[in-house]
Amino acid sequence: MSIERIYLFDTTLRDGQQTPGVDFSVEDKIAIAAMLDEFGLDYVEGGYPGANPTDTAFFAKKRTTRASFVAFGMTKRAGVSASNDPGLTQLLQARSDAVCLVAKTWDYHVEVALGCTNDENLDSIRESVEAVAAAGKQPMVDCEHFFDGYKANPAYALACARAAYEAGARWVVLCDTNGGTQPAEIRDIVQAVIAAGVPGASLGIHAHNDAGQAVANSLAAVEAGVRQIQGTLNGIGERCGNANLVTIIPTLCLKETYASRFETAIDTDKLVELTRLSHAFDELLNRSPDHQAPYVGASAFATKAGIHASALLKDPRTYEHVVPDSVGNFRKVMVSDQGGKANFINALKRRGIEVDRQDPRLDKLIAIVKEREASGYAYEGADASFELLARRTLGTVPDFFAVESFRVMVERRFDSHGRLKTVSEAVVKMVIDGKTVMSVAEGDGPVNALDLALRKDIGKFQAEIADLELADYKVRILNGGTEAITRVLIESTDDTGVRWWTVGVSENIIDASFQALMDSVVYKLMKNRQLAGKIAAE
């Protein structure tokens, strides 16, 4: 039996951005694109250039090195040539490898939304695909509302899919836009499309989760013949979300019914990074990971004491459908924690840190991490802080400088013109090579003032951090009340383009911020000496 390829298409940065409460900045998009690219997905869809300033700026440069970088937009308007359609022109000018055109395939939408004839819509599909191909980009078409359109008018929905394919679309993607189609319907309609002349090797599936069936529908489509799956990280998306690639990928890779017939771009070495990718993405969104998420959740391989735990300890296969390590997760038996050591060894090895399984320092590191995570730290989304903690525990972080104290003052007052002003001032006292240095700075808020004061004068290291920039700052309140524990996550970057994340936790938001700021500076100094940052530099 020949092995067929399933292509993985991520639309987190486009369809995922429709999630209520999610609003990616350009920096967010750059960071997420790098995460997806490094993980190994085939396609990364970045958004809709020309639709908003964020997406237009994002597409000013190609943002992937391995994955095909995809721009999304509409087919040309009826009555306007492809060369004169401003929206299509923006797509063709974007720094992308491919263009995904959304096309109406439900005749009701053609009449109501587009206000044109069915034939005019077919012409728009053909001419737009041809224009993308002529521009040297890979064309693909998202057939919007395809399954509802097929049920309303099968002949026209099929005509739209054929028009896209015959015009040269590499992928014709069948979209369950309303998310209500059931797996059996998906299978039958996909088979009808293939019978109508669009081969499965050119078909994709784009499923929404309004009936809780997005993953099931995607797999049903694969069984029926499609060979591209579109989805998002952790299933984010408008309304109830999109097909969850974090669930689909390990299912394709680890379940024999799929693994024996199909291959994907994600090999076993990449699959072990799945849990870290999922959790790091949630941290970037500033939300708690779903503990009961399949494969990657903290409870995915957790068993409480009792007969389940007893059986699990005798043979893990009794209550585990896959090996936890295969997706970078670990087994957790509540009565006596059995998990973690192999996971930690793998995490350290990825950072170039070799440690023996029997080394007592490894046990100490695991204990520290578990204690800190119990108090609110989250290292899945703070790679740099985890690496520094690991290296400190193993005794390999130089003493660049020591902070003796810091003070932050916030004054709210009226200026000489009677305007209300809030002024923040920070003082940082540190010791460098035995010499005490005191720095004072004003900033736009207490954290900015503290950051400026910390980096204002660190002696001989000052030039080394001149290119250090704080790209993002996120705060999460971990419990209620004014005395709540606060977690601060800081994203930093420098002139090399490398990004790293650091974390701080305290009942005081300023203290939590300072912890993360300190880690960022120290990590930068370590990185400059090639003592840290091996992953980021890969």
Secondary structure, 3 states (H helix, E strand, C coil): CCCEECEEEECCCCCHHHCCCCCCCHHHHHHHHHHHHHHCCCEEEEECECCEHHHHHHCCCCCCCCCEEEEEEECCCCCCCHHHCHHHHHHHHCCCCEEEEEEECCHHHHHHHHCCCHHHHHHHHHHHHHHHHHCCCEEEEEEECHHHHHHHCHHHHHHHHHHHHHHCCCEEEEEECCCCCCHHHHHHHHHHHHHCCCCHHHEEEEEECCCCCHHHHHHHHHHHCCCEEEEEHHHCCCCCCECEHHHHHHHHHHCHHHHCCEECCCCHHHHCCHHHHHHHHHHHCCCCCCCCCCCCCCCCCEECCCHHHHHHHHCHHHCCCCCHHHHCCCCEECCCCCCCHHHHHHHHHHCCCCCCCCCHHHHHHHHHHHHHHHHCCCCCCCHHHHHHHHHHHCCCCCCCCEEEEEEEEEEEEECCCCCEEEEEEEEEEEEECCEEEEEEEEECCHHHHHHHHHCCCCHHHHHHHCCCEEEEEEEEECCCCCCCCEEEEEEEECCCCCEEEEEEEECCHHHHHHHHHHHHHHHHHHHHCCCCCHHHHC
